[in-house]
Amino acid sequence: MPRSSQGPSPRAQPGGQQPMSSPGPAVQAPLHVRGPALLLLAGLGTAAPPVIATSAEDNAHALELAYTLDAWSLDGDGNRGTRYLTQVGLAAEFDLERLFDLPRTSARLHLIHNNGNSASELAGDAQGISNIETGGRALLPLEAWVEYRGDGDRWSLRAGLYDINSEFDALDGSALFLHSAHGIGTDIAQSGRNGPSIFPHTSPGLRLSFALTDQATLRTAVLDGVPNDPDRPDHSTLRIGGSDGAFGITELDLQRGQQRLLLGAWGYSRDQDDLAGDGATGTSAGAYLRGEALLSGDEARGLRGFFRVGGASARTNPFDRFYSVGLHWVGPFAGRQADEAGIAIAHAVAGRNQLDVLAQDGIAAARAETALELTYRFALTDRLALQPDLQYVFNPGLDRSRDDALAIGLRLVASLAH
């Protein structure tokens, strides 16, 4: 199942520089699996929440503690109930040039703790109702890297534990939403033995970023192919090599004024298990196109539209296509300039192998799962926000025999920075 590459989005969480990345381990199990395992299939990808409000450029170090609480009332195929999800994040950034006289060098450490409760367990969906769902209670390191910047900051190299969704496949326009698929796309988040290197399980690796022009940036990353230990998701395990192989991703980032376009490709060096089973394996790779533009107003108060299309190998991934589109409005009402409102749709299409597996198990399979989300974020202060959220999921878990799912939620985000 896709993992949430997200965690609370940068806008969903007051303050900060880098998003906390996505929830829930990806599981290469057929979509008809029930309970928490089903949620984990969902590519909870979302760009994660920014954590540091004070930039390391202004201080030798910056520290932020952030708390997120989700309260969900859910109705999925007769399964009604309430779920409370929590996440505590502690992030620190260090200017190593000021601290240790290491020119143009900085470091970041980001720890997260989640209570392990599941909203999708009741909803029965595959993509992930909440982008802070992890599939289990755990205290984990999300990021631990060192970065060196070249002269003029035209290029930079990061090394260490790295969340790809902190930079790759991440747009401001979609960061408001709580559904996991509006972080990193479901097509990527579902992949791999334990997902790619995203929230909550990340891998050690290298990331190189190079500014081709003032409007074009090329970035690429290579990381260990199996984040953490899939058999012990509540523990932090650092391992490199062996049979893990590598995960690679490259992205071209084009910006012109208030328009932005991302074009990326990704893949694993080692074959992944074929969904059909029988010990067969196949390639797992894909590509995506993502963009956003300011439609009216200005950056401080305006309406922004965004879209995403992506594809993945159908042989080894449950969903072979993913589409999303949405609108994000900053300052929708006079006197509430810091509030945000949005509507978005995430549409994940099942591949032929996945449909065959479901048919063999007697499941009346739907071709796709679609999630509609309406949300509004009240910025109470710079450090405190409330966000009511409404989601309706069509064909949850690709099972036509299930009723559609309704999720009504409220997110509270509070943070302290030093």
C-alpha positions as CSV (number, residue, x, y, z in Angstrom):
1,M,0.0,0.0,0.0
2,P,1.2,3.5,-0.6
3,R,2.8,5.3,2.3
4,S,1.9,8.7,3.1
5,S,4.8,10.6,2.0
6,Q,3.7,13.4,4.0
7,G,3.0,14.2,7.5
8,P,1.3,17.5,8.1
9,S,1.9,19.8,5.2
10,P,4.1,22.9,5.5
11,R,1.0,25.1,5.5
12,A,-0.9,22.7,7.7
13,Q,1.8,23.2,10.3
14,P,2.7,26.7,11.4
15,G,6.2,27.8,10.7
16,G,9.0,26.0,9.4
17,Q,11.3,25.3,6.6
18,Q,11.0,21.6,5.7
19,P,7.9,19.5,5.7
20,M,7.7,16.4,7.8
21,S,7.2,13.7,5.3
22,S,4.5,11.1,4.8
23,P,2.7,8.4,7.0
24,G,2.3,4.6,6.8
25,P,4.6,1.9,5.4
26,A,4.0,0.8,1.9
27,V,2.9,-2.8,1.7
28,Q,3.1,-4.9,-1.4
29,A,-0.1,-6.8,-0.5
30,P,-3.2,-7.1,-2.7
31,L,-5.7,-4.3,-2.1
32,H,-8.3,-6.5,-0.5
33,V,-6.3,-6.8,2.7
34,R,-8.3,-5.2,5.5
35,G,-7.5,-3.1,8.5
36,P,-4.2,-1.2,9.0
37,A,-2.4,-3.1,6.3
38,L,-4.8,-1.6,3.8
39,L,-4.0,1.9,4.9
40,L,-0.4,1.3,4.5
41,L,-0.9,0.6,0.8
42,A,-2.0,4.1,0.4
43,G,0.6,6.5,-0.9
44,L,0.2,8.8,1.8
45,G,2.5,11.0,0.1
46,T,2.1,14.7,0.7
47,A,4.8,17.2,1.0
48,A,5.5,17.0,4.7
49,P,5.1,19.8,7.2
50,P,7.7,22.4,7.6
51,V,9.3,22.4,11.0
52,I,11.8,25.1,11.5
53,A,10.4,28.6,11.7
54,T,13.7,30.2,12.5
55,S,16.2,29.9,9.6
56,A,19.7,28.7,10.3
57,E,20.8,31.5,8.0
58,D,19.9,34.0,10.7
59,N,21.1,31.9,13.7
60,A,23.7,29.3,14.4
61,H,21.0,26.9,15.3
62,A,17.2,26.7,15.2
63,L,14.9,24.3,17.1
64,E,11.2,23.6,16.8
65,L,8.7,21.4,18.6
66,A,5.5,20.7,16.8
67,Y,2.3,18.9,17.9
68,T,-0.4,17.7,15.6
69,L,-3.8,16.1,16.6
70,D,-6.3,14.7,14.2
71,A,-9.8,13.8,15.4
72,W,-11.8,11.8,12.8
73,S,-15.4,10.7,12.7
74,L,-15.6,7.9,10.1
75,D,-18.3,5.9,8.3
76,G,-17.1,3.3,6.0
77,D,-19.2,0.3,4.9
78,G,-21.1,0.2,8.2
79,N,-17.9,0.7,10.2
80,R,-18.6,3.8,12.2
81,G,-16.3,5.2,14.8
82,T,-13.9,7.9,16.0
83,R,-10.2,7.9,15.8
84,Y,-7.6,10.2,17.3
85,L,-4.1,10.4,15.7
86,T,-1.2,12.4,17.1
87,Q,2.2,13.3,16.0
88,V,5.0,15.1,17.9
89,G,7.9,16.4,15.9
90,L,11.2,17.8,17.1
91,A,13.5,19.4,14.4
92,A,16.8,21.1,14.7
93,E,19.0,22.9,12.1
94,F,22.6,23.9,12.6
95,D,24.8,26.4,10.7
96,L,28.1,24.5,10.9
97,E,30.0,27.4,9.4
98,R,29.2,29.5,12.5
99,L,29.4,26.7,15.0
100,F,32.5,24.9,13.7
101,D,34.0,27.0,11.0
102,L,33.0,24.6,8.2
103,P,32.4,26.8,5.2
104,R,28.9,26.7,3.6
105,T,27.9,23.6,5.6
106,S,24.7,23.0,7.5
107,A,22.9,20.0,9.2
108,R,19.4,19.0,10.1
109,L,17.9,16.5,12.6
110,H,14.2,15.7,12.7
111,L,12.6,13.2,15.1
112,I,8.9,12.1,15.0
113,H,6.6,10.2,17.4
114,N,3.2,9.0,16.3
115,N,0.6,7.2,18.4
116,G,-0.1,4.6,15.7
117,N,-3.9,5.0,15.5
118,S,-5.6,4.5,12.1
119,A,-8.4,6.4,10.3
120,S,-8.3,4.3,7.2
121,E,-8.8,1.2,9.3
122,L,-12.5,2.3,9.5
123,A,-12.7,4.0,6.1
124,G,-11.3,1.0,4.3
125,D,-9.5,3.2,1.8
126,A,-6.2,2.6,0.2
127,Q,-4.7,6.0,-0.3
128,G,-4.8,7.4,3.2
129,I,-7.4,9.7,4.9
130,S,-4.7,11.3,7.2
131,N,-1.2,12.2,6.2
132,I,0.1,11.6,9.8
133,E,-1.0,8.0,9.9
134,T,1.9,5.6,10.3
135,G,0.5,2.2,10.9
136,G,2.1,1.8,14.3
137,R,3.3,3.6,17.4
138,A,6.9,4.5,17.1
139,L,9.6,7.1,17.7
140,L,11.7,7.4,14.6
141,P,14.4,9.7,13.0
142,L,12.9,11.2,9.8
143,E,15.9,13.2,8.8
144,A,19.6,13.4,9.8
145,W,21.7,14.9,7.1
146,V,24.6,17.3,6.4
147,E,24.6,19.7,3.4
148,Y,27.4,21.4,1.6
149,R,26.6,24.4,-0.7
150,G,28.8,25.4,-3.5
151,D,30.0,29.0,-4.3
152,G,27.0,31.2,-4.9
153,D,24.7,28.5,-3.7
154,R,24.4,27.3,-7.4
155,W,24.6,23.7,-6.2
156,S,24.4,21.7,-3.0
157,L,25.0,18.1,-1.8
158,R,23.2,16.4,1.1
159,A,24.3,13.2,2.7
160,G,22.5,11.2,5.4
161,L,19.0,10.1,6.3
162,Y,16.8,11.9,3.8
163,D,13.1,12.3,3.2
164,I,12.7,12.7,-0.6
165,N,9.3,14.4,-0.2
166,S,11.0,17.3,1.6
167,E,12.1,18.5,-1.9
168,F,10.9,16.1,-4.6
169,D,7.3,15.9,-5.8
170,A,6.2,18.7,-3.5
171,L,4.2,21.8,-4.3
172,D,2.9,24.7,-2.1
173,G,-0.6,24.5,-3.6
174,S,-1.4,21.0,-2.4
175,A,0.4,21.2,1.0
176,L,-2.8,22.4,2.7
177,F,-4.7,19.1,2.3
178,L,-4.8,16.3,4.9
179,H,-5.3,13.4,2.4
180,S,-2.0,11.6,2.0
181,A,-2.1,11.5,-1.8
182,H,-1.7,15.3,-2.0
183,G,1.8,14.9,-0.7
184,I,3.9,12.6,-2.7
185,G,1.8,10.9,-5.4
186,T,0.2,7.5,-4.7
187,D,2.1,6.1,-7.7
188,I,5.4,6.6,-5.9
189,A,4.3,6.2,-2.3
190,Q,2.9,2.7,-2.9
191,S,6.2,1.4,-4.4
192,G,9.0,-0.7,-2.9
193,R,9.3,-3.3,-0.2
194,N,8.8,-0.7,2.6
195,G,8.0,2.3,0.4
196,P,10.5,4.8,-0.9
197,S,12.4,7.1,1.5
198,I,9.4,9.0,2.9
199,F,7.5,9.6,6.1
200,P,7.7,7.7,8.4
201,H,10.5,5.5,7.2
202,T,13.5,7.0,5.5
203,S,16.8,5.8,4.0
204,P,20.4,7.0,4.0
205,G,21.6,8.4,0.7
206,L,22.9,11.3,-1.3
207,R,21.0,14.3,-2.9
208,L,22.5,16.6,-5.4
209,S,20.8,19.9,-6.5
210,F,22.0,22.2,-9.2
211,A,20.6,25.5,-10.4
212,L,20.7,25.3,-14.2
213,T,19.3,28.9,-14.6
214,D,17.5,31.3,-12.3
215,Q,14.3,29.5,-13.3
216,A,15.4,25.9,-13.6
217,T,16.8,23.5,-11.0
218,L,17.8,19.9,-11.5
219,R,17.9,17.6,-8.5
220,T,18.7,13.9,-8.1
221,A,18.9,11.5,-5.2
222,V,20.1,7.9,-4.7
223,L,19.2,6.1,-1.5
224,D,19.0,2.6,0.0
225,G,16.2,0.7,-1.6
226,V,14.5,-0.5,1.6
227,P,14.0,2.1,4.3
228,N,14.2,0.9,7.9
229,D,13.3,-2.7,8.6
230,P,9.9,-3.8,7.2
231,D,9.7,-6.6,9.8
232,R,10.2,-4.1,12.7
233,P,8.4,-0.9,11.7
234,D,8.4,0.4,15.3
235,H,12.2,0.3,15.5
236,S,14.8,2.5,13.8
237,T,17.2,0.4,11.8
238,L,20.0,1.8,9.7
239,R,21.3,-0.5,7.0
240,I,22.9,0.0,3.6
241,G,23.4,-2.4,0.7
242,G,22.9,-6.2,0.9
243,S,19.9,-7.2,-1.0
244,D,18.2,-3.8,-0.6
245,G,19.3,-2.4,-3.9
246,A,18.9,1.4,-4.5
247,F,16.1,3.8,-5.1
248,G,16.8,6.7,-7.4
249,I,14.8,9.8,-8.3
250,T,15.5,12.8,-10.6
251,E,13.4,15.9,-11.0
252,L,13.5,19.1,-13.1
253,D,11.9,22.0,-11.3
254,L,10.9,24.9,-13.6
255,Q,9.6,28.2,-12.1
256,R,8.5,31.4,-13.9
257,G,6.8,34.0,-11.7
258,Q,3.9,32.4,-10.0
259,Q,3.9,29.3,-12.2
260,R,5.8,26.1,-11.3
261,L,6.2,22.8,-13.1
262,L,7.9,19.6,-11.9
263,L,8.9,16.7,-14.2
264,G,10.3,13.6,-12.5
265,A,11.3,10.0,-12.9
266,W,12.1,7.3,-10.3
267,G,12.9,3.6,-10.0
268,Y,14.5,0.8,-8.1
269,S,17.7,-0.9,-9.1
270,R,16.5,-4.4,-7.9
271,D,13.3,-6.1,-9.2
272,Q,10.3,-6.0,-6.9
273,D,7.8,-8.8,-6.3
274,D,5.2,-9.3,-9.0
275,L,1.7,-8.8,-7.6
276,A,0.7,-12.1,-9.3
277,G,2.9,-14.0,-6.8
278,D,4.5,-17.3,-7.7
279,G,8.0,-15.9,-6.9
280,A,8.0,-13.7,-10.1
281,T,9.6,-10.3,-10.0
282,G,9.6,-7.2,-12.2
283,T,10.7,-3.6,-12.6
284,S,9.3,-0.9,-10.4
285,A,9.7,2.5,-11.9
286,G,7.6,5.5,-13.0
287,A,7.4,9.2,-14.0
288,Y,5.3,12.2,-13.0
289,L,4.3,15.7,-14.1
290,R,3.1,18.2,-11.6
291,G,2.3,21.9,-11.7
292,E,0.7,24.9,-10.0
293,A,-0.1,28.4,-11.0
294,L,-1.6,31.5,-9.4
295,L,-5.0,32.0,-11.0
296,S,-6.0,35.3,-9.3
297,G,-4.8,37.7,-6.6
298,D,-1.2,37.6,-5.4
299,E,1.0,35.3,-3.4
300,A,-0.1,36.8,-0.1
301,R,-3.8,36.5,-0.8
302,G,-5.0,34.6,-3.9
303,L,-6.3,31.5,-5.6
304,R,-3.9,28.9,-6.8
305,G,-4.6,25.8,-8.9
306,F,-2.6,22.6,-9.1
307,F,-2.5,19.3,-10.9
308,R,-0.5,16.0,-11.0
309,V,-0.3,13.0,-13.3
310,G,1.9,10.0,-12.7
311,G,2.4,6.4,-13.7
312,A,4.1,3.3,-12.2
313,S,4.9,-0.2,-13.3
314,A,1.6,-2.2,-13.2
315,R,3.3,-5.5,-12.7
316,T,4.7,-4.6,-9.3
317,N,2.5,-1.8,-8.1
318,P,-1.3,-1.9,-7.2
319,F,-1.9,1.5,-8.9
320,D,-0.4,2.1,-12.3
321,R,-1.8,5.6,-12.8
322,F,-2.5,8.5,-10.5
323,Y,-4.2,11.9,-11.1
324,S,-4.9,14.8,-8.8
325,V,-6.3,18.4,-9.2
326,G,-7.3,21.1,-6.8
327,L,-7.7,24.7,-5.8
328,H,-6.1,26.5,-2.9
329,W,-7.3,29.9,-1.7
330,V,-5.2,32.0,0.7
331,G,-7.1,34.7,2.6
332,P,-10.6,33.8,1.3
333,F,-12.3,36.4,3.6
334,A,-11.6,40.0,4.5
335,G,-10.1,40.1,7.9
336,R,-8.9,36.5,7.7
337,Q,-5.9,36.9,5.4
338,A,-3.9,34.1,7.0
339,D,-6.7,31.5,6.6
340,E,-6.7,29.0,3.8
341,A,-9.4,27.0,2.0
342,G,-9.2,24.3,-0.6
343,I,-10.9,21.6,-2.6
344,A,-9.0,18.7,-4.2
345,I,-9.5,15.3,-5.9
346,A,-7.1,12.3,-5.8
347,H,-7.8,9.5,-8.3
348,A,-5.8,6.3,-8.3
349,V,-6.3,3.8,-11.1
350,A,-5.5,0.1,-10.4
351,G,-3.2,-1.8,-12.7
352,R,-4.1,-5.0,-14.6
353,N,-2.2,-7.3,-12.2
354,Q,-3.9,-5.8,-9.2
355,L,-7.4,-6.3,-10.8
356,D,-6.5,-9.9,-11.7
357,V,-5.5,-10.6,-8.1
358,L,-8.7,-9.2,-6.7
359,A,-10.8,-11.1,-9.2
360,Q,-9.0,-14.4,-8.3
361,D,-10.0,-13.7,-4.7
362,G,-13.6,-13.2,-5.6
363,I,-13.6,-9.4,-5.0
364,A,-15.8,-7.3,-7.2
365,A,-13.1,-4.9,-8.1
366,A,-13.5,-1.2,-9.0
367,R,-11.2,0.3,-11.6
368,A,-10.1,3.2,-9.3
369,E,-10.4,4.8,-5.9
370,T,-11.3,8.5,-5.8
371,A,-11.1,10.8,-2.8
372,L,-12.8,14.3,-2.7
373,E,-11.6,16.7,0.0
374,L,-12.9,20.0,1.3
375,T,-10.8,21.8,3.9
376,Y,-10.4,25.1,5.7
377,R,-7.5,26.2,7.9
378,F,-8.1,28.8,10.6
379,A,-4.8,30.5,11.5
380,L,-5.5,31.4,15.1
381,T,-1.9,32.6,15.7
382,D,1.4,32.1,13.9
383,R,1.9,29.0,16.0
384,L,-1.6,27.6,16.4
385,A,-4.1,26.5,13.7
386,L,-7.4,24.6,13.5
387,Q,-8.4,22.8,10.3
388,P,-11.9,21.2,9.8
389,D,-11.8,18.7,6.9
390,L,-14.4,16.7,5.0
391,Q,-13.5,13.7,2.7
392,Y,-15.7,11.4,0.7
393,V,-14.0,8.3,-0.8
394,F,-15.6,6.5,-3.8
395,N,-14.8,2.8,-4.1
396,P,-12.6,2.5,-1.0
397,G,-10.0,-0.2,-1.3
398,L,-11.2,-0.9,-4.9
399,D,-14.0,-3.0,-3.5
400,R,-17.4,-2.4,-5.3
401,S,-19.2,-4.4,-2.5
402,R,-18.2,-1.7,0.0
403,D,-20.2,1.5,0.6
404,D,-18.4,4.7,-0.1
405,A,-16.6,6.2,2.9
406,L,-17.3,9.5,4.7
407,A,-14.6,11.1,6.9
408,I,-15.2,14.3,9.0
409,G,-12.1,15.5,10.7
410,L,-10.5,18.3,12.7
411,R,-6.8,19.0,12.9
412,L,-5.1,21.0,15.6
413,V,-1.5,22.1,15.0
414,A,0.6,23.9,17.6
415,S,4.3,24.6,17.6
416,L,7.1,26.3,19.6
417,A,10.3,27.6,18.0
418,H,13.6,28.8,19.4
